[in-house]
Amino acid sequence: MISAKDLRAVNEPVPVQVLNKEISNRINSISVADAVKYFAGVHVKDYGGIGGLKTVSVRSLGANHTGVSYDGFLLGDAQGGQTDLGKFSLDNIREISLYTGGNPEILSPARAFASASLLSLKTPDGIFEDKEKSDGTVQLKQGSFGYASPAASYRARINKKIQMSLGGFYEHAKGEYPFASYVGNGAKEKRNNSDIRAFRGEYNAGYKLNDSSIISFKTYYYHSKRGLPGAFVFYNTIATQRLNDENFFMQSSWRHKFNSKHSLLLRAKFSSDKSYYLDPSYPNSYGKLENDFRQQEIYFSTAYQYRVSKALAASVSSDYFNSRLRRTDIFAATFATPIRNSFLNNIAVQYRKKYFEAAGNLLYTVLREKVLTGNSAHDLHEPAGGFSFSIQPVKTLPLRLRGFYQYIFRAPTFNDLYYTNVGNTDLLPERAEQYDLGFTVHALSFNFIQSFEFTCDAYFNNVKDKILAVPRQNLFQWSEQNIGKVNIKGTDIAAHFLFKPAGNFRVTSDLSYSFQQALDISDKSSTLYKTQLPYTPKHSGSADISIDFKRFRLSWNILFSSYRYRSGDPIPENLVQGFSTDDLSLNWLFRKTESVNYKLIAEANNIFNTQYEIIKYYPMPLFNYRIGIIASFKK
């Protein structure tokens, strides 16, 4: 999805997809996970319901290969390595950007170069880009299945140098939605244990020493209690698992430009995450399964950029972070309690001209690990890096060619290494090579089109030492092993149309399509050899059309996916049917002045009442709706 005012998608040497606030208002989404479904090449694992877990995989590399940054700082999760994007609501997000294959901003922390893809979330972080003194928003949304969500935010310019912002969000839902039974005559059943109560608050401050020196600070808190809806198997609709999350972090950065050649970026962060999982029906001697984990991380980063000339720049960055994980439940006696010290050093070079751009980086990672109980994983010393280019061959044609190569890895997580009866401390990092070649087109004003943007990328990914859980003596005893090899071929296509106004009518449209062939080539003797990876459709895509008429906006959004298979042999019992869903939204700006705007919103989701699932036996909601009112002001 491309913004007409943002040409990163067509000018950058690596594939970039951008969803700004204007576009996100056109799609029926509650969380970041709902919004990124509209990006080409992205698959979101969604277990259903508002409270269900939602993780993202880009180009079939898996969620662990996607880094997620929040206002420039990577969200660390040494325990599982996957970020639940369902935690982040869209009400406070001003931009979502997905960079595949590299980070085009070379004055960045080394950690920003350490993932195959980078999903960047940006908020109104207290730094005004205009001369307003203050602004704010108050909103209330309600909808199906007991959904209610009030939110408010406020930004103020204290004086010429100091600015601040404060925001809060609350979400509540019963989540008991109907679905057609998988057995019998398809009678209606009701999803249970899909409730959620969540609160998020954050405070931002910015201190502008001068035009070339800015200090920023953010503190963030999130707390949720939710049920985890289970699989519907053999007439069983009952689920009792509960998950409580508590996330807190403080982060600060100083960006200083000494002169036209020298720039410095310093960052520091402290985070503390608590996760409590309870399965009161687990068949063991305790009659329950309980996981109570506490994770802490301390992070420091230094990045320096030197501009050799107007076109050529180089940077060096060094990061250090200390990650600790402890367990406090009744099963904690034999837990390893790991501590990981990570050192990342990166060198990047960038050359930019109007018709040609090239960039490259080299990353070296050192991980040193120790445990309080049992055996520790081996220290890790691993190089990585890549290069990219973009060229406009004919100056009179709005066509650019681009390509990149990247070698990247992801270290085993604490769960991979130390999870009770499953972890394997001898695991190697999971390594991936990415190759990409594509072209972009950006054209202005022809026939009835005001602007047109088109991107097309063909890619090949080669994954070695993929970390997979495999059974040992029986199906109840598993271990993590480096046995996986995967070849991934695909094509991502995206297009944006802005049509010329016709009277008071203004029409925009975004389209995306992805083809992915992700084959398991781990074992030639296996029945799974050269079969598609689980939950990877060969064909998927989205379409959005929006019509503006005076103060009204009507949007129609479509998501589709072809069939795919769950884990196991590709047999009918493991088939997950393809699906297509249609959503409608209507916005009415019923009052607009220089200082205050009031807007009503109405959303109808899955309007054709389609029964579908993303994960086998986890049914998604049928038709549902949301309505809301948003009041915004500025001075």
FIKEMAR-201304 format. One record per residue: residue in three letters; x, y, z of N, C-alpha, C in turn. Coordinates in steps of 0.1 Angstrom, whole numbers, plus 2048, in hexadecimal, padded with zeros to 3 digits. Example, Ala and Ser with C-alpha at 12.3 -4.5 7.8 and 13.67 -1.06 7.14 Angstrom:
<nodes>
ALA8847C784E87B7D384E8847DF84ESER8807EA8478897F584788180084F
</nodes>
This chain:
<nodes>
MET8097F480080080080080980C800ILE8068167F780F8217F580782E7F7SER80E8377FD8098457FF80D84E7F4ALA8038557EE80685E7E38108697E6LYS81186C7F381A8777F78288717FCASP82A8657FB83685F80083C8567F5LEU84785A7F084D8527E48588497E9ARG8598457F686383B7FA86082E7F3ALA85482B7F185081E7EB85681C7DDVAL8578277D685C8257C886B82A7C6ASN8708317D087E8367CF88882F7D6GLU8858287E188F8217E98948147E2PRO8A18117E58A68057DE8A17F87E4VAL89B7F87F08957EC7F68867EE7F6PRO87E7E37F58707E57F586B7EB802VAL8637F680185D7FD80C84E7FE80AGLN8477FB8148387FD81483480681FVAL82C81081C82981A82681A81B828LEU81581C83480781E837807829841ASN80283583C8028418457F484284BLYS7F284C8537E584E85B7DA850851GLU7DC8578467D185983C7CC84B836ILE7D68438337D283682E7CC82D838SER7D182D8447CC82484F7BE827852ASN7BA8348507AC8378537A2831849ARG7A882C83D79F82683379D818835ILE7A581183E7A480383F79E7FF84DASN7967F584E7907F185A7997E9863SER7A17F086B7AB7E98737AB7EF881ILE7AC7E688B7AE7EA8997BC7EB89CSER7C47E08997D27DF89D7DB7E1891VAL7E87E28947F27E288A7F27D5882ALA7EF7CA8887EE7BD8817E47BD877ASP7D87C38797CE7C486F7D27CD863ALA7DA7D78667DE7E085B7E87DA852VAL7F27D38587FD7CE84F7F97C3846LYS7ED7BD8487E87B383F7E77B8831TYR7E67C58307E47CB8227F27CD81BPHE7FD7CA82280A7CB81B80C7BF813ALA8137C18078167B57FF8217AD806GLY8207A080582A79780A829794819VAL81F79981F81D79882E81278E831HIS81578583A80B77C83F80A77D84EVAL7FE77F8537FC7818617F5774867LYS7FC76E8717F67638777EC768882ASP7DF7668807D576B8887CC76088ETYR7CC75E89B7C57538A17B67578A4GLY7B276289F7A47668A07A176E8ACGLY7967778AB79277F8B679B78B8B8ILE7967948C079D7A08C27A979D8CBGLY7A87948D47B37918DD7BD7868D8GLY7BA7818CD7C37768C77D177B8C4LEU7DB7728C57E87768C17E97798B2LYS7F27838AF7F47868A180278989ETHR809781896817783892818784883VAL82378A87F82478D87083178686BSER82F78185F83A77B85783B78284AVAL84778684684978D839851783830ARG84B78182485177981A85576B81FSER84C76582884D75882D859755836LEU86075F83A86C75D84386975A851GLY85C75D85585875B86385976786BALA85176887685077487E85D778885ASN86676E88887377188E87C779886HIS87A77987988378087087E78F86DTHR87379387486D7A08728707A887FGLY8787B287E87A7BB88986F7C6889VAL86B7CA8958607D48978667DF89FSER8657EB89986A7F78A085F8008A4TYR8608068AF8568108B485D81D8B7ASP85A8268AE8618338AE8708328AEGLY8758298A68838288A388A81E8ACPHE8848188B688A80E8BF8848018BDLEU88D7F78BB8887E98B88827E48C5LEU8767DD8C38707D68CE8777C88D0GLY87D7C78DB8857BA8DE87C7B08E5ASP87E7A38E08777988E788178C8E5ALA88A78B8EF8947808EE88D7738F1GLN8827738F887B7678FC8757608F0GLY86D7668E88667608DD86A7658D0GLY86F7718CF8747778C286977C8B9GLN85C77B8BE85177F8B584978A8BDTHR8457958B583E79F8BB82F79D8B8ASP82679E8C281879D8C08137AA8BCLEU8107AC8AF80C7B98AA7FD7BC8ADGLY7F67B38B37E97B68B87E97BF8C4LYS7F47C18CA7F57CA8D67F57D88D2PHE7F87DC8C67FA7E98C27EE7EE8BASER7E67F78C07DA7FC8B97DE8078AFLEU7D680A8A57D981389B7D682289FASP7CF8248AA7CA8318AE7D683A8B0ASN7E28358B47ED83D8B77F983C8ADILE7F68358A28018338987FF83D88CARG80984588980884E87E80E849871GLU81683E87281C83886682182A869ILE81E82186082481486082C812853SER83980E85584180C8498477FE84ALEU8487F783F84E7EA83E85A7EA834TYR8667E883A8727E88318767D9830THR8787D482487C7C782188A7C681CGLY8937C08238A07BE81D8AB7C8821GLY8A77D182A8B17DB82E8AB7E8834ASN8B37EF83B8AE7FC8408B4808838PRO8AC8108318B181A8298B7826830GLU8B482783D8B98328458C682E84CILE8D28328478DE82D84C8E283285ALEU8DD83E85E8DF84386C8D583C875SER8D78308788CE8288808D681F889PRO8CF81A8948D681089C8DA803894ALA8E47FC8998E87F08928DD7E6892ARG8D47E689C8C97DC89E8BF7DE892ALA8BE7EA88D8B57EC8828B97E5875PHE8C67E08748CB7D98698CB7CA86BALA8C57C58768C77B787B8BB7AE878SER8B27B386F8A67AB86C8A57AA85DALA89E7A085889B79E84A8917A9845SER8887AD84E87E7B784B87D7C0857LEU8797CC8558787D586186A7DC85FLEU8627DA86A8547E086A8567EC874SER8547F886F85680487684980A87ALEU84680C88783A81388C83E821891LYS83782B88C83A83989182E83F897THR82F8458A282484C8A982685B8A9PRO81C8638AC81E8718AE8268738BBASP8338738B983C8718C584087E8CCGLY8388898CB83B8958D284489F8CBILE84889C8BF8508A58B78478AA8ACPHE8438B78AD83B8BD8A28438C0896GLU83C8BD88B8428C087E83D8CD878ASP8348D487F82F8E187B82F8EB886LYS8288F688582990088F81D900899GLU8158F589980A8F58A280E8F58B1LYS8068FA8BA80A8FA8C88058ED8CFSER7FA8E88CB7F58DC8D17EA8D58C8ASP7E88C98CA7DD8C28C47DA8B58CCGLY7CE8B08C97CA8A48D17BE89D8CATHR7BC8918CF7B18898C97AA8818D4VAL79D8808D47958788DD78C86F8D4GLN78C8628D678385A8CE77D84F8D6LEU77284A8D176B83F8D87668368CDLYS7698298CD76481F8C475D8148CBGLN75280F8C574B8048CB7477FB8BFGLY7457EE8C27427E58B773D7D78BCSER73D7CE8B37387C08B57407B98C0PHE73A7AF8C67407A68D07457AE8DCGLY73E7B88E07417C08EC74D7C88EBTYR7517CC8DF75D7D48DD75B7E38E1ALA7647E98E97637F78EC7727FC8EESER7758088E878280C8E978381C8E9PRO7848228F57878308F67968338F5ALA79A83E8EF7A88428EE7A98518EDALA7B48568F27B68648F27C58678F1SER7C98728EA7D78768E97D78868E9TYR7E388B8EE7E58998EF7F389D8EDARG7F68A68E48048AB8E28048BA8E5ALA80F8BF8EA8108CD8ED81E8D28ECARG81F8DE8E782C8E58E682D8EE8F2ILE8368EA8FC8378F190883E8FF906ASN8498FE8FE84F90B8FA8579088EDLYS8609118E986690F8DC86F9028DCLYS8738FD8E787C8F28E88768E58ECILE86B8E68F58668DA8FB8588D78F6GLN8568CA8F28498C58EE8468B88F5MET8398B48F68368A88FD8298A38F7SER8268968FA81A88F8F6816885900LEU80988290180487890A7F8871904GLY7F88649057ED85D8FF7E9851907GLY7DC84D9067D784190D7CD83A904PHE7CC82D9067C38258FE7BE819907TYR7B18169067AB80B90D7A3803904GLU7A37F690579C7ED8FC7967E2904HIS7897DF9017827D59087797CE8FEALA7787C08FF7707B98F676D7AB8FCLYS7607A78FB75D7998FF76278F8F5GLY7617938E876778A8DE75F77D8DBGLU75377C8E074B7708DE7437718D1TYR74A76D8C674476F8B973F7618B3PRO7357618AB7307548A673875089APHE73774289873D73D88C736730888ALA73872B87C73171F87873A71387CSER73370988373A6FE8887416F687DTYR74C6F08807546E887674D6DA875VAL7456D687D73F6C987D7306C987DGLY72A6BE87A71B6BD87A7166C586EASN70B6CD8717046D48667096E3865GLY7146E686C7196F386B7116FD873ALA70B6F887E70470188770D70C88DLYS70771789170F72289771471E8A5GLU7217208A672871F8B372C72D8B7LYS73172E8C473573B8C874473A8CDARG74C7438C875A7448CD75B7488DBASN7637428E37647468F17727488F5ASN77474E90078275190678A7598FCSER7837638F578976C8EC78877A8F1ASP78677C8FE785789904792790906ILE79279D90879E7A590A79B7B1911ARG7A47B591A7A47C29207B27C791FALA7B47D39197C27D89177C27E7919PHE7CD7EB91E7D07F99207DE7FD91CARG7DF8089157EC80D9117ED81C914GLY7F88209197FB82E91C809831918GLU80C83D91381984191081B850910TYR82785491482B86291583786590DASN8378709068438738FD847882900ALA8548848FF8588929018648948F7GLY8648A08F286F8A48E98758B18EDTYR8838B18ED88A8BE8F18938C18E5LYS88F8CC8DE8968D18D38A18DB8D6LEU8AD8D78D88B88E08DC8B98EB8D1ASN8B98E78C48BA8F08B98B58E78ADASP8B78ED8A18B28E68958B98D9892SER8C58D88988CD8CC8958CF8C38A0SER8C88C58AB8CA8BD8B78BC8BB8BEILE8B88AE8BF8AB8AB8C58AD89F8CFILE8A78A18DB8A78968E58988928E6SER8958858E58888808E78878758F2PHE87C8748F887A86A90386C864901LYS86B85790485E85090485D84690FTHR85184691684E83B91F84183591BTYR84082891C835820916831815920TYR82481392281F80992A813802923TYR8137F59248087ED91E8047E2927HIS7F77DF9297F37D49327E77CE92CSER7E67C192B7DA7BB9267D87AE92DLYS7CB7AA92E7C679D9337BD798928ARG7C078C9237B87869187B7777919GLY7AC7739127AB7649107B1760903LEU7B67549027BC74F8F67B27458F0PRO7AB7498E57A17408E07A87338DAGLY7A27288DD7A871B8D97A37178CBALA7A970B8C77A57058BA7986FE8BCPHE78F6FF8B27826F78B37856E98ADVAL7866DF8B57896D28B17806C88B9PHE7796BF8B17716B58B77666BB8C0TYR75F6C48BB7536CA8C27586D38CEASN7646D48D07696DC8DB76A6EB8D8THR7616F38DF7627018DD7677088EAILE76B7008F477070690077F708900ALA78371490479171890679271F914THR79D71C91B79E7219287AC72992AGLN7B47299207C272F9227C073E923ARG7C974392C7C975292E7D775792DLEU7D87649287E576A9267E477892BASN7ED77C9357EF78993A7FC78F935ASP7FC79B92F8087A192A80A7AF931GLU8167B29348197BF93A8277C3933ASN8277CE92C8337D39258357E2929PHE8427E492D8467F29318537F592BPHE855801925862805921864814922MET870818924874826923880827918GLN87F83191088983290588C841903SER8998438FF89D8518FD8A78528F2SER8A785C8EA8B185E8DF8B586C8DETRP8C186E8D98C787B8D68CC87B8C8ARG8C78838C08CB8848B28D28928B0HIS8DE8928AC8E689E8AB8ED89F89ELYS8EB8AA8978F28AC88A8FD8B788DPHE9098B388D9148BD8909168C7885ASN9158C28799168CB86D9118C3861SER9148C885590F8C184A9158B3847LYS9208B084E9278A384C925899858HIS92489E86492489586F917895877SER91188887990588788190687C88BLEU8FF87D8969018738A18F386F8A6LEU8F18638A98E485E8AE8E78558BALEU8E28598C68E48518D28D684C8D7ARG8D68408DC8C983A8E08CB8318ECALA8C18318F58C18289018B3824904LYS8B28189098A481390C8A5809918PHE89A8099208987FE92A88A7F9928SER8897EC92787C7E592687A7DA930SER86D7D893486A7CD93D85D7C8939ASP85D7BB9368517B493184D7A893ALYS8407A793D83B79C94583079593DSER83178893E82877F93682377493FTYR81677394281176894A807760942TYR80A75394080174A9387FC73F941LEU7EF73C9417E97329497E0729941ASP7E271C9417D971293C7D470A947PRO7C870C94D7C37059597BF6F7956SER7BF6F39497BA6E59467C56DD940TYR7D26E09427DD6D993D7DE6CB944PRO7E06C093C7E06B39437EE6AF948ASN7F16B59547FD6B195B7FA6AF96ASER8046AC9718026A997F7FD6B5987TYR8006C19827FC6CD9897ED6D1985GLY7E96CB97A7DB6CF9757DB6DC96ELYS7E76E196B7E76EE9647F56F095ELEU7F66F99548036FE94F80470D951GLU80E71195781071F95B81E724956ASN81E72F94F82A73594B82A74494FASP83374795883475595D84375A95APHE84476295085176694B85377594DARG85F77995186378795386F78A94AGLN86E79394187979693887D7A5939GLN88A7A793A88F7B593B89A7B7930GLU89B7C392B8A67C69228AB7D4924ILE8B87D69248BE7E39248C67E5917TYR8C47F09108C97F29038D0800901PHE8DB8008FA8E380C8F78E780B8E8SER8E78178E28EA8178D48F18258D0THR8FC8248C890382F8C390482E8B4ALA9008388AD90183989E90784689ATYR91184589091885188B91785187CGLN91485C87691485D86791E868863TYR92586585892E86F85292A870843ARG92787C83F92387F83293088382AVAL93587A82194187C81993E88780FSER93388780992F8917FF9208927FFLYS91A89A7F790C89B7F690588E7F3ALA90C8857EB9068797E790A86D7EFLEU91686D7F691B8627FC91C86480BALA91785A81391785A82191A84C827ALA92184C833924840839921841848SER91E83584E91A83585C920829863VAL92282B87092681F87991D820885SER91881488A90F81489591380889ESER9128098AB9147FE8B49097FE8BFASP9047F28C18F97F08CA8FD7E58D5TYR8F87E78E18FA7DD8EB8ED7DC8F2PHE8E87CF8F48DD7CD8FD8DE7C1905ASN8D97C19118D97B791B8CB7B291DSER8C97A591A8BB79F91B8BB794926ARG8B179592F8B078B9398A278593ALEU8A177893D89477293E89476994AARG88A76B95288876295E87A75D95FARG87875296586B74C96786874B975THR85B74E97985774E98784C74698BASP84773D98283C73498584072898CILE83771E98E83A71299584370998EPHE84570B98184E70297985B708977ALA85F71397F86B71B97C878714981ALA87770A98988370599088E701987THR88C6FB97C8966F7973898700967PHE89270C96789371595C8A171B95BALA8A771D94F8B472194E8B772F953THR8AD7389528AF7469558BB74C94DPRO8B974E9408C47529378C6761938ILE8D27659368D77739348DF774927ARG8DB77D91F8E277F9128E778D910ASN8F478E90D8FA79A9098FC79B8FASER8F77A58F48F87A68E59007B28E1PHE9097B08D89117BB8D390F7BB8C4LEU90A7C68BE9087C88B09107D48ABASN9187D28A091F7DC89991C7DC88BASN9197E88859157E987791C7F5870ILE9207F28649257FD85B91C7FD84FALA91980A84B91080B840915817837VAL91381582A91681F82090B822817GLN90982E8138FD83180B90183C800TYR8FE83A7F49008437E98F38477E2ARG8F08547E28E38587DD8E48637D3LYS8E08607C78DE86A7BC8D08697B8LYS8CC8737AF8BE8737AB8BA8677A3TYR8C386279B8BF8567928C6849797PHE8CE84A7A18D583E7A58D783E7B4GLU8D58327BB8D78317C98DC8237CCALA8E68237D58EC8167DA8EF8177E8ALA8ED80B7EF8F080B7FE8F57FD801GLY8FC7FC80C9017EF8119057F0820ASN9047E48269087E483490E7D7838LEU9177D784291D7CC84891A7CC857LEU9147C185C9107C086A9177B4871TYR91D7B687D9237AC88491D7AB892THR91879F89591179D8A29197938ABVAL9197968B791F78E8C291578C8CDLEU91177F8CF90877C8DA9107748E5ARG90F7788F19157718FC90B76E906GLU90A76190A8FF75C91190375491ELYS8FB7569288FE74D9348F074A93BVAL8F07409438E473B9498E7739958LEU8DD7399608DE73696F8DC728971THR8D67209688D371296A8D570B95DGLY8DC6FF95D8DE6F79528E96FC948ASN8E86F893C8F26FB9318EE70892ASER8F87109278F671C91F8F871A910ALA8F17219088F47218FA9017268F7HIS9077238EB9147278E79147368E3ASP91F73D8E692074A8E191F74B8D2LEU91A7568CD9187578BF9207638B9HIS9277618AE92E76B8A6929769898GLU92277389391C77188691C77E87DPRO92177E871921789868914789860ALA91079485B9047968539067A384AGLY8FD7A58418FD7B18398F77B082CGLY8F77BA8248F17BA8178F47C780FPHE8EE7C88038F07D47FB8E37D57F3SER8E07E17EE8D47E47E68D87EF7DCPHE8CF7F07D28D17FB7C88C47FE7C2SER8C380A7BC8B780F7B58BC8197AAILE8B781779E8BC81F7938B0822789GLN8B082E7848A683277A8AE83376DPRO8AC8287658B58277598B283274EVAL8A683674D8A384174389D84D74ALYS8A485874A8A086375289286874ETHR88D86674288086B73E875861741LEU87885574686E84B74986D84A759PRO86184975F86084876D86183A772LEU86B83376D86E82577187B824778ARG87B81C78388781A78A88980A78CLEU89580678A8987F878D89F7F779BARG89C7ED7A38A27EB7B08A57DD7B3GLY8AE7DB7BC8B17CD7C18B97CD7CDPHE8B97C27D48C17C17E08C57B27E3TYR8D07B17EA8D47A47F08D67A67FFGLN8D279D8078D479D8158D779081BTYR8E178F8238E378382B8E078783AILE8D77808408D378384D8D1776855PHE8D07788628CE76C86B8C5770876ARG8BF76787D8B976A88A8BD760894ALA8C176589F8C775C8AA8BB7548B0PRO8BE7488B68B47418BD8AF7498C9THR8A27488CB89C74F8D689E7488E3PHE89B74E8EE89C7478FB89273B8FBASN88773C8F587E7308F58847258ECASP88A7288E189171E8D989B7178E1LEU8A271E8E98AE7188F08AB7128FDTYR8A17179058A071391389270F917TYR88870F90E87B70C91387B6FD918THR8756FB9238756EE92A8716E3921ASN87A6D99208786CC9198776CE90AVAL87A6DA9058796DD8F78866E48F2GLY88B6ED8F98966F58F58A36ED8F2ASN8AB6F28E98B86EC8E58C36F68E5THR8CC6F58EE8D76FF8F08E16FE8E5ASP8E16F48DC8EA6F38D18E56F98C4LEU8DA7008C48D57058B88DE70F8B2LEU8DE70F8A48E671989C8DC724899PRO8E17308958D873B8908D1736883GLU8C573B8818BE7398748C274386AARG8C773F85F8CE7488558C5749849ALA8C47558438BC7578378C476082EGLU8C275D8218C77668168BB76B80EGLN8BB77880B8B077E8038B67847F7TYR8B07817EC8B37877DF8A678E7D9ASP8A779A7D489B7A17CF89F7A97C3LEU8967A97B98987B17AD88A7B67A9GLY8897C37A787C7C97A487C7D679DPHE8717DC79B8707E97948647F179ATHR8657FE79985A80779E857811793VAL84B81679484682078A83F82A792HIS84283778F83A84279583784C78AALA82A84E78782685777C81C861781LEU81C86C77B81287777F80987B773SER7FD87D7767F388476E7F387F75FPHE7EC87375D7E986F7507DB86974FASN7D486D7447C68697437BE86D74FPHE7B78647557AE8677617B686476EILE7C286176D7CA85E7797D386A77DGLN7D286E7897DB87978E7E9875792SER7EA8697987F786379B7F685479CPHE80084D79880083F79880E83A79CGLU80E8307A681A82A7AB81981B7AAPHE8248147A68238067A48318007A8THR8317F57B083D7EE7B383B7E07B1CYS8467D97AC8467CB7AA8547C57ADASP8547BB7B68617B57BA8607A67BAALA8697A07B386B7917B387678E7BDTYR8757847C587F7817CF8817727D1PHE88D76F7D78907617DA8977617E8ASN8917597F18977587FE89C74A801ASN8A77498068AD73C8098B073B818VAL8A973281F8AA73182E8B1724832LYS8BB72583A8C371983E8C271984EASP8C470D8538C470A8618B8710868LYS8AC70E8618A071386689D70B873ILE89871287D89670D88A88770788ALEU8866FA88C8796F488C8786EB899ALA86B6EA89E8686E18A98656D48A3VAL86C6C98A78696BC8A28676B28AEPRO85E6A88AC85C69F8B78686968BAARG8696928C68746888CA86D67A8CCGLN86D6768D98676688DB8596678D7ASN8516718D98436718D683E67F8D3LEU8316808D082B68D8CC82A6978D8PHE82D6938E482D69B8EF83A6A08F4GLN84569C8ED8526A08F08596A58E3TRP85C6B28E38616B98D786E6C08DBSER8766C38D08826CA8D28846D38C6GLU88C6DE8C888F6E78BD89C6E28B7GLN89C6E28A98A76DD8A28A96E6895ASN8B66E78918B96ED8848B86E4878ILE8AC6E08748AB6D78698A46DD85DGLY8A06E985F8986EF85489F6F6849LYS89B6F383D8A06FB8318946FE828VAL89470B82488871081D88D718811ASN88771680688971F7FA87C7267F7ILE87D7337F687173C7F58727447E8LYS8697437DF86874C7D385B7537D3GLY85B75F7CF84F7677CF8507747C7THR84477A7C68427877C08397907C8ASP83D79C7CB8347A67D18317B17C8ILE8247B47C781F7BF7BE8167C87C6ALA8187D57C48107DF7CA80E7EB7C1ALA8027F17C27FE7FC7B97F68067C1HIS7F88137BE7F081D7C47EB8267B8PHE7DE8297B97D78327AF7D183E7B6LEU7D484A7B27CC8567B67C685C7A9PHE7B985B7A97B286079D7AF86F79ELYS7AE8757927AB88379279D886797PRO79C89179F78F8947A578489679AALA77889279D76C89479576289B79DGLY7628A879C75A8B07A475E8AF7B3ASN7558AB7BB7588A97CA75D89B7CDPHE75E8937C37628857C57728837C3ARG77887C7CC7868787CB78786A7CEVAL78E8627C578F8547C679E8507C7THR7A18477D17AE8417D27AD8327D3SER7B782B7CF7B681C7D07C48177D2ASP7C580C7DA7D28057DC7D07F67DALEU7D97F07D37D87E17D07E57DB7D3SER7E57CE7D87F17C77DA7EE7B87D7TYR7F97B17D37F87A37D080679D7D3SER8057907D88117897DC81077B7D7PHE81B7767D081C7687CD8287627D5GLN8267577DD8317527E48317437E3GLN83C73E7DF83F72F7DF84A72D7E9ALA8467287F584F725800850717803LEU85B7107FE85C7017FE8656FD809ASP8616F38108696EC81A8726E2813ILE87F6E48138896DB80D8926D5817SER88D6D38238956CE82F89A6C082DASP8916B78298946A982988D6A281CLYS89669D81389169780788868B809SER88B68481588367881887667B81ESER87368782286768B82985C68D81FTHR85068A82484468C81C84169B81ALEU8486A38228466B28218506B8818TYR8596B08128636B680985D6BD7FDLYS8616CA7FB85C6D27F184D6D57F2THR8486D57FE83A6DA80083B6E8805GLN82F6EF80382E6FD80882F6FE817LEU83670881C83670A82B82870C830PRO82670783D819708843814717843TYR807718840800725841806730837THR80C72B82C811734822809733815PRO80073C8137F873B80680173F7FALYS7FF7397EF80673D7E380174B7DEHIS7F574E7E07EF75A7DA7E87627E6SER7EB76E7E77E47777F07E47857ECGLY7DC78E7F17DC79B7ED7D17A47F4SER7D07B07EF7C67B97F57C27C47EBALA7B77CA7ED7B27D57E57AB7DF7EEASP7AD7EB7EB7A67F67F27A28017E9ILE7968057E97918117E278A81A7EBSER78D8277EA7888317F378283C7EAILE7768417EE76F84B7E776C8577F1ASP7728627EE76F86E7F67658777EFPHE75B87B7F77518857F274E88F7FDLYS75289B7FA7518A68047578A1811ARG74F89F81C75489B82975188C82CPHE74E88582174C87682375786F81CARG75A86382276485A81C75E84C81DLEU75D84581275883781176482E80CSER76782481477281B81076E80D810TRP7738058067707F780577E7F0805ASN7807E780E78C7DF80F78A7D080DILE7937CA8067927BC8037A07B5806LEU79F7AA80D7AB7A18107A879480APHE7B278E8047AF7807FF7BC778801SER7BA76B8027C47618037C07547FDSER7CA74D7F67C77407F07C87367FBTYR7C57297F87C671F8027D471D807ARG7D67168127E37138177E1707821TYR7EB7018257EB6F682E7F16F983CARG7EB6F38467F16F48537FD6EA854SER8046EA86080F6E186180B6D285FGLY8146CB8598116BD8568106BA847ASP80D6AE84380C6AB8348016B382DPRO8036B78217F96BE8197ED6B5815ILE7E56B181F7D96A981C7CD6B1820PRO7C16AC81B7B56B481D7B26B782CGLU7B66AF8357B36B28437BB6BE848ASN7C66C18417CE6CC8457CC6D983DLEU7C36D88337C06E382A7B96EF832VAL7BE6FB82F7B87078347B370E828GLN7A671082779F71581B7A3724819GLY7A472880C7A673680979A73E80CPHE79C74B80D79175481179376280BSER78876980B78877780777E77E811THR78278A81677979181F7787A0819ASP76C7A581C7697B38177657BB823ASP76B7C78247677D182F7637DE829LEU75A7E582F7567F282B7577FC837SER75B80883475B81283E75681F839LEU75082784274B83483E74F83E848ASN75684984475A85484D752860849TRP74E86785474687485174C87F85ALEU75388985475989485B74D89E85DPHE74589D8677398A486873B8B386EARG7478B587374A8C38777588C5875LYS75C8D086E76A8D486C76C8E386DTHR7748E68767788F48787878F5878GLU78D90187A79B90287A7A18FB886SER79A8FA89179F8F589E7998E78A2VAL78D8E489D7878D78A27818D0896ASN7838C389677C8BA88C7758AF894TYR7698AB88F7628A089475F896889LYS76188988B76087F880758873886LEU74F86F87E74886288274D857878ILE74F84B87E75484087674A834877ALA74882D86D74082086D747816865GLU74980A86B7517FF8647487F3864ALA7477ED8587417DF85774B7D6851ASN74E7CC8597597C28567537B5852ASN75A7AF8487567A28437477A283FILE7447AC8367367AF83372E7A382DPHE73579A82772E78E82172E78282AASN73178583773077B84173776E83ETHR74477083974C76483575275D841GLN75075084175674884B764744846TYR76F74884E77C745849785743855GLU79173F85379B73D85D7A9740857ILE7B274585F7C074785C7C873C861ILE7C573786E7CB72C8747C1721875LYS7C47158717BB70A8717B370887ETYR7A670787E79D70588979D711892TYR7A171D88D7A072989579773388CPRO78A73288D781739885782748888MET78175087D78175F87E77376487FPRO77177088376477688575C777877LEU74F77587874677786D74378686CPHE73878A8677357998667367A0873ASN73C7AB87473D7B388073E7C287CTYR73C7CA88673C7D98837437E088EARG7477ED88B74C7F6895747804891ILE74380C89B74081A8997488228A3GLY74A82F8A07528378A97518468A5ILE75684E8AE75685C8AC7648618B0ILE76A86A8A877886F8AB77787E8ABALA77C8848B577D8928B678B8968B7SER7908A08AF79D8A48AF79E8B38AFPHE7A88B98B57A98C78B67B88CB8B4LYS7BA8D88B17C88DD8B07C78EC8B3LYS7D38F18B77D48FF8B97E09048B1
</nodes>
